[in-house]
C-alpha cells in the first residue's frame, strides 16, 4: 500500500460509489413487489447483484492501495449520491434536515479527501 490517494484510485472509488448507487436503485425498483422469490425472478434484481459483485472487486483493489482511513470515508459519498438518486428517480422528498445531513456528510468527505491527497 502506498499510503496515499492517487488519481486512478480516486477514480476507482468514484466507480465504486456509482456501482453502489446503481445497486441500490435496482434493489429499490424490485422492493415491495411481492416476496423475495418473486424479486429474485426479476432481471433488475440480478443486475443489482451484478453491480454488487463488480463493486466488490473494485473496492478490494482500492483497499490494496489506499489506507482504509482515507478510502472508507470517501465511500460516504455514496450516501449523498443515493439520496440524490432517490429524489430524481423515485421522486422521494428531501426535507431541510435531510439536506443538511447530506451537506455535512459531503463536507466531511471533502475534509478527508484533502487530507488524503
N, C-alpha and C positions, 0 to 999 in steps of 0.2 A: 504494500500500500504506500502510495506516495505521500499521503497526508494532506493533500491539497485538492481543491476543486478545479479541474481543468474545464475548458470549454466543451470538449467532447463529452465529459462526464455530466456536465450541466445539461447538455442536450439529451443525454440518456435519461437523466432524472425527469426532464420535461416530458419525454416519451412515456415514462412510467406513469406520470400524472395523467396524461391523456388516455393511456390504456386503462387506468383505474376508473377514470370518468366514464369511458365507453362501457366498461364492465357494469358499473352501477346503473347506467342508463338502460342497458339491456335487461338487467335483473328487475329494475323498476317497471319496465314495459310488461313483463310477464307476472309481476306480483299481483296477487289478488284475483287472478283469473282461474280460480279453481284450486285443485290440490297440487302438491309437489309433483306428483306423477304427471299431471297434465302439463305442468310447466316444463318438465323435462322433455316432453314431446315436441316442444316448440323450438324451431331453429334459432330464435333470438336468444334463448337461454344458452344454447350451445355456443353461440357467438360470444356471449358474456364469459363463458368458461374458457373459450379460446383467448380472449383478451387477458383473463386472469393468468393463464399459463405463459403467455408471451411476456407479460409483466414480471412474472416470477423469474424468468431467465434474465431479463434486462436488469431487474433490481439486484440480482445476485452479482451480475457484472459490475454494477455500481459499487456494491459493498466490498468487492475485492480491491477497489482502488480509492475509495473515498471514506474517510472516517465516519462512523455511524453518527457521531455528534454533529456532523455537518449534513450528511445525506438525509437522515430521518426528519429533521426539522424542515428541510426543503420540501419533503413529500407532503407536508401540511398544506402546501398549495393545492393539493387535491381537494381539500375541504372547500376552498374558495371556488375552484372550477366546477365541482359537483353542485354546489349551491347555485351557481350561475346556470349550469345545465338544467337543473330542476326548474328554475324560473323561466328559462327560454323554451325548453322542450315540453315541459309538463304544465306550464303556466302556474307554478307554485308561487305563493306570495312570500315576499321578504319584507318583514317589518323593520322599523328603525333599530330595535335592539339586536335583531339578527344581523342586519347590515353592519352595525358597529362591531359585533363579534368577528365577522368576516374581515373587516378592516384591520382589527387588532391582530388576527392571525397573519394577514398579509404583512403588516408592519414587523411582526416577529420574524417572519421568514426573510424579510429584507435585511434585518439585523444579522441573522445567521449567514445569509448569502454573502454579505460584505465581509464578515469575519473569515469565511472560508476561502475567499479569493486571494 
